[in-house]
Amino acid sequence: MAAINRDPLTAPHALRNDTVLAVLVAALSVVLALFVDDGRRPDALGWALLLVSHVPLVWRRRRPVPVLVAVVACVFPYHFLGYPHIAATQAAYVALYTVAVTGRPLRTVLVGIGVISLAVSVMLTISAHEALGLLKASGWVVAVLFCGADVRIYRQYVASIVERAERAERTREEEARRRVAEERLRIARDLHDLLAHSITLIGVQTSVAAHVLSADPERLDRESVAKALDDIAETCRSARGELRTTLEVLREHGSPDAPGPLPGLDGLPDLAEAARLAGARVEQTVRIRQAPPAVGAAAYRIVQEALTNAVRHAGPEPAVRVELDERQGALHLSVRDDGTGPAPDGTPGFGLVGMRERARSVGGTLDAGPRNGGGFEVTAVLPLTTTGERNG
C-alpha cells in the first residue's frame, strides 16, 4: 500500500528501483523467450532487440513518453521478425503503465489509441491473421492503461486527504496560538486593572493614615488610624483573592480548588465602597439586573479602571457619578468626575487602552476624555447579545 500511495515522481531511490525492475522484467522476458513456443527462437538480433527494449525502463519515471517510444521502437522490429511475441510484451506493458500513472487521462487515452493503431498497422504488413490476433489481445493494453489511470486517481485521492488533514492540523495550531494570545492579553488586562486599582487605593489610604499621624501627634486619633489601616488590610485581602482568581486560568482545567468566575455587575457596589474609602464621593445608579457574563465582566473592569483613574488624577475628594442602564438591547455605562483629570504632559498608561480593549472584546465601544464643564468622563456601550462567555 505504501508503494501504491507514493507519488512515483517524488518517490525516493527511483533510479535504483527502476533499474532493479528493468533487470527483473528482462529476466522474465528471457525465460518466456526460451520456454514459450509462439514464434521462431530468437537469434543474436532477436536477443539484442529483446534486451535493449528493457534498458529505457531505467528512466521510465523521469521521461515516461520517450521511454515508451524507445521501447516500442525495439519491440515492433522484434514482432515483425516473428520472434516469440509474449516475451516482448512485458517491457511495453510497464512503459504503458508508467505513462498512465504519471499523466493526465487525455494523454493516456491518446497514447493507448496510438499504440494500438500502430501495432495493428504493423501487423497488417505481416498478415491479416496476425493483425486480427493483436487486435483481440489489445484488451491487455486497455487493461494496463486503465490500471495505471486508476492508481493515479487513487493517489490523488489519498494526497487530497493528506493535504486536508495537514491543513486542518495547521488550522488547529493557528487557532490554539490565537486563543493563547487572547488569553495572555486578557490576563494582562486583568492584572493591570487589579493591581492599578488596588495599589492606588492602598496609596491613598496610606496617605490618609500618614496625615492622621502627622497632623497632631499630641492628640493622636487612634480610631482614625486604626480605620485607615483596616481599610488597607481589607484592600490587600480583596486584591489577593482576585489576583488568585485571575491566575487560576493558568492552572490545569478541572482543578478541585478552582474558584468561580470574576465579579460582574454584582461587584459594582464593592468598587464604589472602595473608592469612597479612598476619599471619593461616589454616587452609583444601576438600572440593569442581568447581563451576559462577558459583558458583566467587561463593565466591572471598565468601572474599576475609571474609578481608579478618578481617585488617582481627579484631585482630593472628587465627586464621581457611575450610571449603568439598558437601552435598545445594550448596556450604557458612564463614569463622570468633577476633578482636574490627568496631567496633559503625564506619561500615558495602559488604563484607557485596556478599557477600550475590554469594550471591543464584547463588540462594544468606549469613549473617554475631558468634559466640557470640567472633569473627566468615560462612556461605553456594550451589546447584551454577545455570545462570548469569558470571565473578565
N, C-alpha and C positions, 0 to 999 in steps of 0.2 A: 504494500500500500504506500510505503514511503517513496518507492521508485515511481509509482503512478502519479502520486500527488506532486512530485517535484517537477518544477519547470525545467524542460530539457535544455533550454538556452542558458540557464543560470546554475545548472547542477555542477557540483564540484567534480574534479578529475574527469571531465567529459572526454578529453582526447584519449586518456589511458583506457577508460571503459569502452569507448568505441573501437579502439584498437583490439582489445580482447574480443569484443563482439564480432569484428570482421574476421578474426582468426577462427573463431568457433563456427561462424556461418560458412567460411571457406572449407573447413574440415568436414562439415555436414555435406556440402556440395560435392566434395571429392568422394565421400562414401557413397552417395547416391549415384554419381557417375560410374563408380566401379561395380555396383551391385544391382542397379536398376537397368533393365534392358528395354529401353524405348527409343533407341537410335543406335547409330554406329559408335563403337568405342572411340573415345577421344584420342587423337594423335597429339603430337607436340603442339600444333597450332590450337587444337581444342583445349588442351590443358592450359595453355598460356591465356587464351581468352577467358576461360573459366576462372582462373586465379586472379587475373588482372581486374576482372569485374568486381572483385571484393575489396580492392585497395581503396577506392574512393569512399567506402563506408567509414573510414577513419575520420573523415571530415564531414560526416553527414549532418551534424547539428549546426555547424557553422555555415555551410552552404548547401542546404537540402536540395534545391532545384538543380544546381550544377552537378551535384553528386548523382542525382537521378539520371541526368543526361549522360554522364560518363558511364554509369552502369548500363544504361540502355545501349550506348554505342558499342559496348563489348558483348552484350547479351544477344543482340539481333544477329550479328555475324555468326555467333555460336549456334543459334537456332537455324539460320539459313543453311549452314553446312551440315545439318542433320545430326548433330551430337545429341546425347540424352537431354531432352527438354526440361525434365523436372529438376535436374541438377543446377540449372542456371536461374531458376525462378526465385531462389531464396534471397539472393542479394537484391533482386528487383523488388521483392516484397518489403524488405527492410527499408529500401530507399523510398518506396511509395508511402509506407507508414510514417516515415520521418517528415515527408512533405505534408502529409495530412495533419500530423500532430503539432507542427510548428507554424502552419499557415492558416489563412482565413478559409472559410468554406468555399468561397467562389474560386480561389486558386486550386483547392482540392478537386472540385468538380471539373475545372478546365484541364487539369493535369490528367485526371482519370480518363476523360474523353479523348485527350490527345494520345495517351499511351495505348489505349485500346484500338483507336483508329489506326495508329501507326503499325501496331503489331498485326492487325488483320490485313493491312495493305501489304506488309512484307510477306506474310504467309500466302497471300493470293498469288504472289510471284512464284511461289513453290508449287502449290496446288490448292484447288478449292476445298479439297477434303481437309487439309491441314488448317486452312483459314477457318472452316466451319468448326473444327475441334477447338481451335484457340478462342473462337467467339463463345463457345459453350463454357470454356474454362475462364472466361473473363469475369465470371461471378466472383472468383477469388480476388481479382483486382478490386472489384467494388467492395467486397467484404473487408479487405485490408484498409482501403481508404475510409470506409465507414468506421472501422475500429479506431483508426487514428483520430478522426474528427470527434468521435465520441469521447475519447480520452482527453482531447483538448478542451472540449466543453466541460468535462468533469473537473479538470484542473482549474479552469476559470471560475467555476462554481466554488471550489474549495478556496481559491485565492480571495474571492469576494467575501466569503465567510470570515476568513482570517483577517482581512482588511477591516471589516465591520467590527470584529472583536477588538482589534487594536485601536480603532477609532473610539469605540465605547470605553476602552480602558483609559485612553488619553482624556476623554471627556470626564470620566470619573475622577482622574487625578487632578484635572483643572478645577473641577467643582470642589474637590476636597481642599485644594490650595486656596480657592476663593473663600470657602467657609472659614478656613483657618485665619485668613487675613481679616475677614469681617469680625471674627471672634476676638482677635487681638485688638482691633480698633475699638470694639465695644468695651473690652476690659480696660483699655487705656482711658476711654471716656469716663467709665465708672470710677476708676481710681482718681482721675483728675477731679471729678465732681466731688467725690467723697473727701479726698484729702484737702482740697481747697476750702470746702465748706467747713470741715472740722477744724482745720488749723486756723482759719480766720476767726471762728467763734472762740477757740481757745485763746488766741492772741488778744481778742477784745476783752474776754473775761479775766485774763491775767492782768491786763491794763487796769481794769476796774479794781481788782484786789490790790495792785500796787498803789493805785491812787488812794484807796482807803487807808492803807498802811502809812503812807507818807503825808496824808492831809493834816492829821493832828495826832502825832504819836502819843501825846499825853492822854488824849481821850479816844483811845482805840475802840472802834466799833467792831467788837469781836463777832457779832451776829452777821454783819455785812461781809466781813472777811470769810467767815465760815460758809455763807451762802455762795459767794463767788467761787470758793474752792470746790464746793459741792457741784456747782454748775460745770466747772472744768472736768471734774471726775465723771459726771454724767455724760458730757460730750465725748470724753475718751471712751467710755463704755459703749456708747452708741456707735462711734466710729469703728471701734474694734469689731463689734458684731457685724456691721455692714461690710467692713473690709473682708471679714472671713466669708461672708455670703458671696461677695464678688469673686474671691479667689477659689471658691469651691468648684467653679466651672473647669478649673484646671485638673481636678481630681478625676478619678475613674467614675464613669456614669454608674449609677446604682449604688453608690456608697451608702451604707446604712445610716450615717450621721449627716447626710446631705440635708441642708436646711431648705426652707420653702423659697419662693420667688422674692425678688427685691420689692420694696414697698411701692405701691401705686398711689392712687388718689387718696386712699385711706391714710397715707403717711403725711399728707399736707399739713394737718394740724401740728404735728411734731416739728415740722420745719418752721412754721410760724412761731411756735413757742421758743424754739432755739434762737431764732432771730430776736425775739423780744428779750430773752436773757442777755443777748449781746448788746442791747440798748436801742434797738429799732422799735418803732411804734407800728406794728403790723395790723392791718385790717384785711380780713380774708372773707371772700364771698365765693362759695362753691355751689353752683346750681346744676350739678350733674352728679348722679349717683354711681353709675357704672360706665366703664369703658373697656375696650379690649386690653388685655394685659400689656401688649406692646405700647399702646397709646398711653395707658396709665403710667407706665414706667417712664416713657419719654416726657410726659407732663411733669412728673415728680422731679426728674433730673433738671428740667428747664427751670422750674420754680426754685429748686435748690440752688442752682448756679446764679439765678437772678437775685435771690436774697443774699447770697454770699457777696456778690458784687456791690449790692446796696450797703451792706454792713461795712464793707472794706472801703468803698470810694465815696459814699454819699455824705460823709461827714458825721458829726456826733448826733445821736438820736434822730435818725431820719424817719420820716413818715412814709411807709410803704403800703401800697394797696395791691392785693392779689385778687384777681377775679377769674373764675372759670365758669363757663356756661356752654350749653349745647344749642347750636343754631344751624339749621339746614344740614343736618347729618354730620356736623363737625364739632370738635371741641375748640372753642375760642378761649385763649389764655392771654392774660395781660398782667404784667408786674410793673407798677409805676412807683417812683420815689420822687421826693422833692429836694434831693441833695444836689451836690455840685457835679457829680459824675466823675469819671476817671480823668486824670490829668491829660491834656492834649499831647504832651511830649513824653508820656509814660511808655514803658516797654509793653507792647501788646502781648497778651497771653493767649491761652487756648480756650478760655471760657466761652466767648461768643462763637468761635469755630465749633466747639463741642455742642453748643445748643443748636446751631444750625444743622449739624450732622444728625443730631437726635431727631429733629423735626423731619429731615429728609428721610430718615430710616423708616418712618411710618407713612411716607407720602405727603407730609405736610410742609408748611413754610414758616419762616420765622424772620421777623424784623426787629432790629434793636438800634437805638440811637437817642440823642438828647431830645427832650420835649421842648415845645415852643415856650411854655410858661416856666421852664426851669425843671431840672431834674432829669431823670433817665427813664426810658420805657422799653420794655421787652414785650412784644406781641407775637403770638403763634396761632396758627390754625392747623389742627391735627384731625384728619378724617377719621371717623369712627367705624368705617367699613373695612379697615385694614385687616389682612389675614395673617400678618406677622404675629407670632407668639413668642417673641424674645423677651427675656426678663431684663429690662433696663438698659 
